[in-house]
Amino acid sequence: MAVIPLTTMQSVFKAANVVGGVDQGPDIQLTEIQVGLKRVEDAVDGLELVNNVLLQTHRGYSGFSVDL
């Protein structure tokens, strides 16, 4: 596993966004994140925290899933 800043990932690993055979530029949507915990006992609280942060950053829209 490699950990890099999100902005570095977006500029280095640009995925093509092709619509109707025409390149629309890079598709820089974030489709997955992984979160590590020091203690397994913190999993439930960590899951709730991640869910709350995502709800805030998505302005209340829950078009995502958070799994253990």
C-alpha positions in Angstrom: 0.0 0.0 0.0 1.2 3.5 -0.8 -0.1 6.6 0.9 0.1 9.9 -1.0 -1.7 13.2 -0.7 -5.1 13.4 -2.6 -3.9 16.3 -4.7 -0.8 14.3 -5.8 -3.0 11.4 -6.7 -5.3 13.6 -8.8 -2.4 15.2 -10.7 -0.4 12.0 -11.3 -3.0 9.3 -11.8 -5.5 11.0 -14.1 -8.1 8.7 -15.4 -9.6 9.4 -18.8 -13.1 10.6 -18.9 -14.2 9.7 -22.4 -17.8 10.5 -23.5 -18.9 9.6 -27.0 -15.3 9.0 -28.0 -14.2 12.5 -26.9 -11.8 13.0 -24.0 -13.5 15.3 -21.5 -10.3 15.6 -19.4 -9.4 13.8 -16.2 -12.0 12.2 -14.1 -10.8 13.0 -10.6 -13.7 11.6 -8.5 -12.7 9.9 -5.4 -14.3 6.5 -5.3 -12.8 4.8 -2.3 -11.0 5.7 0.9 -9.5 3.4 3.6 -9.2 4.4 7.2 -7.0 2.6 9.7 -7.5 2.4 13.4 -5.0 1.7 16.2 -7.4 -0.4 18.2 -10.2 -2.7 16.9 -12.3 -1.6 19.9 -12.6 1.9 18.3 -14.2 0.5 15.1 -17.8 1.4 15.9 -16.9 5.0 17.0 -14.6 5.3 14.0 -17.3 4.2 11.6 -19.7 6.8 13.1 -17.1 9.5 12.9 -16.3 8.8 9.2 -20.0 8.6 8.3 -20.6 12.0 10.0 -17.7 13.7 8.3 -18.8 12.4 4.9 -22.4 13.6 5.6 -21.0 17.0 6.3 -18.8 17.2 3.3 -21.6 15.9 1.1 -24.0 18.5 2.5 -26.3 15.8 4.0 -26.5 13.6 0.9 -25.8 10.0 1.8 -24.8 8.7 -1.6 -22.0 6.7 -0.1 -21.5 3.7 2.0 -19.3 3.1 5.0 -18.3 -0.5 5.8 -16.1 -2.2 8.4 
